[in-house]
Amino acid sequence: MDLTRCPQGSIITRFMDIFTTLLTQPLANGLVLVYKILGNMGLAILVFSILLRVVLTPLTRPYMESMKKMRSYSKELNKLKERHKGDRAKAAQAQADFYKEKGISPTAGCLPYLLQIAVLIFLFRLFTAVFANGGGVSENFNHFLYEPLKFAQGEEVNTRFLYLDITKPDKLNELFGLGDSGLPIPGIFLLLASAMQFLSAKISVPYVEAEAKAAKKTKGKSDDFQVAMQSSMIYTFPLITILIGISFPSSLALYWLAFSAFQVVQQYMATGWGGATPWVTKLKSLAKRG
């Protein structure tokens, strides 16, 4: 069934066209502008990704400030949980009242984070349309570009970056003489992107250990489930990054790497090392011994 021939399909098509105009086209033109300055598409993706995060930083500041406040009141929040252990409804209400009293909005800055997710989705669409859609890269880009930035017909785009061809997945199979046969081996940039996402996720849940201790003292299972979910997410998203990244153009891995590395720096400046604090402390201790 062709959805575009029915009203629902028409609405979806128009909806996607609107977002293409509002997001995909500006992203494509911004990326190509940086490319025409630097002359290398891989480097352009890294620089453009960082510039994009810098532009979005003011929008995410309320969220980061809210997280910082919540961290400063962690002891009080854990006491509330202990006081109302076994009664999930009362614990939730007490926590909401505490947030209101301290002027904390847990949902502050959620909309900008949804915008970041939208940017990621439409960059993913852009990269797959341009780098994995066959044909020439310049011709694929021209579908999204404003007239002054369009490539000349048949113009070559420099898609080489170190050992990468950013139109192909970041895999090390060829380096080990395996070709496309056998189990795919994730490349360096894909592994770095996954590591940055892991570190970012670890920093973003600084109270996992404290919550786990509280969960053991709680008769109900809600706390245990919450802690388990937080812990699993730390490992799940980096794994998904590798599984997706190994099948798509490495341009996506470069974007994830720059995006996640910037997020790690931003989170550290706002809330410190969070859940990664024990690792950092251990590394400092080993460094002193050395």
JONOR-V321050 format. One record per residue. PHI is phi in degrees with one decimal (NA if undefined). BURIAL is I if it has 16 or more other C-alpha atoms within 10 Angstrom, else O. D_LAST is the distance of its C-alpha to the last C-alpha in Angstrom with 1 decimal. Layout:
BEGIN
phi=(PHI/PHI)
burial=(BURIAL/BURIAL)
d_last=(D_LAST/D_LAST)
END
This chain:
BEGIN
phi=(NA/-90.2/-62.0/-70.0/-93.5/-112.9/-56.6/-63.1/-63.4/-62.8/-64.1/-62.2/-61.5/-64.7/-60.9/-67.3/-62.9/-62.1/-70.4/-63.1/-67.6/-81.1/-120.5/-62.2/-64.2/-59.4/-64.5/-63.4/-68.7/-64.1/-64.8/-67.9/-61.3/-65.4/-60.6/-69.4/-82.7/-92.9/82.1/-141.3/-68.6/-62.4/-64.6/-61.9/-63.2/-61.6/-66.1/-63.8/-62.9/-66.9/-60.7/-63.4/-66.6/-62.1/-64.0/-82.4/-56.3/-57.8/-73.7/-92.3/-58.6/-56.8/-65.4/-65.0/-66.5/-63.3/-63.0/-65.4/-65.0/-61.2/-67.1/-68.2/-106.3/-61.2/-64.0/-63.0/-66.5/-67.4/-65.2/-61.7/-65.0/-67.0/-65.6/-114.1/-63.9/91.5/-123.6/-62.5/-64.3/-66.4/-64.0/-65.5/-66.6/-63.3/-66.1/-63.6/-64.7/-64.5/-59.6/-65.3/-64.4/-90.0/71.0/-102.6/-116.5/-59.6/-92.8/-60.8/80.4/-67.2/-59.6/-60.2/-68.8/-65.0/-63.2/-62.1/-64.3/-61.9/-61.2/-61.0/-62.8/-78.5/-68.2/-58.9/-63.0/-64.2/-63.2/-68.4/-70.1/-90.0/-97.9/-122.0/-103.5/75.8/73.9/-80.3/-62.7/-63.1/-64.2/-64.4/-63.6/-59.2/-65.4/-109.5/-90.3/-73.7/-51.5/-63.7/-101.2/-64.9/-76.8/-68.2/-59.4/79.5/-66.2/-81.1/-107.5/-75.6/-103.6/-88.6/-143.0/53.0/-86.7/-87.5/-110.8/-69.8/-85.6/-120.6/-61.9/-83.4/-127.2/-102.9/-58.2/-65.9/-61.9/-96.6/70.7/-94.9/62.7/-91.5/-87.3/79.7/-70.7/-65.4/-104.2/-58.9/-81.4/-62.5/-67.6/-66.4/-67.1/-63.7/-61.8/-64.9/-64.5/-64.8/-66.5/-62.4/-65.0/-61.3/-65.7/-65.3/-68.1/-73.1/-120.4/-72.2/-111.4/-57.0/-64.8/-63.8/-66.2/-63.8/-64.0/-66.5/-64.3/-64.9/-88.6/-94.4/-71.3/-72.9/-102.7/-63.6/-65.2/-61.0/-64.7/-63.3/-63.1/-62.3/-64.0/-60.7/-67.1/-67.3/-63.8/-59.5/-97.2/-68.1/-63.7/-60.9/-65.8/-62.8/-57.1/-66.6/-64.3/-76.6/-63.1/-75.9/-111.2/-121.8/-52.4/-67.5/-57.5/-66.7/-64.0/-63.3/-63.9/-58.9/-62.6/-63.8/-61.7/-71.4/-63.4/-63.3/-64.6/-60.9/-61.9/-63.0/-66.5/-61.4/-65.9/-87.0/-130.6/82.0/-80.0/55.2/-66.2/-88.0/-55.4/-58.8/-64.8/-62.7/-61.6/-66.3/-64.3/-64.5/-64.9/-66.5/-65.6/-66.8/-66.0/-72.1)
burial=(O/O/O/O/O/O/O/O/O/O/O/O/O/O/O/O/O/O/O/I/O/O/I/I/I/O/I/I/I/I/I/I/I/I/I/O/O/O/O/I/I/I/I/I/I/I/I/I/I/I/I/I/I/O/O/O/O/O/I/I/I/I/I/I/I/I/I/I/I/I/I/O/O/O/O/O/I/I/O/I/I/O/O/I/I/I/O/O/O/O/I/O/O/I/I/O/O/I/I/O/O/O/O/I/I/I/O/I/I/O/O/I/O/O/O/I/O/O/I/I/O/I/I/I/O/I/I/I/I/I/I/I/O/O/O/I/I/I/I/I/I/I/O/I/I/O/O/O/I/I/I/O/O/O/O/O/I/O/I/O/O/O/O/I/I/I/I/I/I/I/I/I/I/O/O/O/O/O/O/O/O/O/O/I/I/I/I/O/I/I/I/I/I/I/I/I/I/I/I/I/I/I/I/I/I/I/I/I/O/O/I/I/O/I/I/O/O/I/O/O/O/O/I/I/O/O/I/O/O/I/I/O/O/I/I/O/O/I/I/O/I/I/O/O/I/I/O/I/I/I/I/I/I/I/I/I/I/I/I/I/I/I/I/I/O/I/I/O/O/I/I/I/I/I/I/I/O/O/O/O/O/O/O/O/O/O/O/O/O/O)
d_last=(67.2/66.5/65.0/65.8/69.6/69.5/69.0/65.6/64.3/65.7/63.9/60.5/61.1/62.0/59.0/56.6/58.4/57.9/54.1/54.1/55.8/53.6/50.2/50.1/52.1/50.2/46.8/48.2/49.6/46.4/44.3/46.9/47.0/43.3/43.7/46.6/44.4/41.3/43.2/40.7/41.2/37.6/36.2/39.2/38.3/34.7/36.0/39.0/37.0/34.8/38.0/39.6/36.9/37.2/40.9/40.5/38.0/40.7/42.4/39.3/38.5/40.8/39.0/35.5/36.9/38.6/35.3/33.6/36.5/36.4/32.8/33.5/36.3/34.5/35.0/38.7/39.1/37.6/40.0/42.9/41.9/41.9/45.3/46.9/45.3/47.7/49.7/48.3/51.1/50.7/46.9/47.3/50.0/48.0/45.0/47.4/49.0/45.7/44.7/48.1/47.9/44.5/45.7/43.2/44.4/42.3/44.3/43.7/42.7/43.5/46.1/43.7/41.4/44.4/45.0/41.5/42.4/45.7/44.0/41.7/44.8/46.9/44.1/43.9/47.7/47.5/44.9/46.8/50.1/49.0/46.5/47.7/51.4/52.5/54.4/53.0/50.2/52.1/55.2/53.3/51.8/55.2/56.4/54.1/54.2/56.4/58.8/57.1/53.8/55.4/54.5/57.3/58.8/56.8/54.0/50.7/47.6/44.3/42.4/39.8/36.2/33.6/34.3/36.2/39.9/39.9/43.3/41.7/39.1/35.5/35.4/33.8/36.7/38.2/34.9/34.9/38.7/39.7/41.9/43.1/43.5/41.2/38.7/37.4/33.7/32.3/31.1/28.0/29.5/31.0/27.8/26.1/29.1/28.9/25.1/26.0/29.0/26.9/24.4/27.5/29.2/26.3/26.2/30.0/30.4/28.1/30.2/30.2/28.5/30.8/33.8/33.1/33.3/36.5/37.9/37.6/39.7/42.2/45.3/45.9/44.1/43.7/40.3/39.0/40.4/38.9/35.4/35.9/37.1/34.2/31.7/33.7/34.0/30.3/30.4/34.0/34.0/31.2/32.9/36.2/34.7/33.9/37.3/39.2/37.2/37.6/41.4/41.8/41.2/37.6/38.8/38.3/34.7/34.0/35.7/33.8/30.5/31.4/33.1/30.3/27.6/29.8/30.4/26.7/26.4/29.7/28.8/25.5/27.4/30.1/28.5/24.7/22.5/25.1/24.7/21.3/19.9/18.4/16.4/15.2/14.3/12.4/10.4/9.8/8.8/6.2/5.1/5.4/3.8/0.0)
END
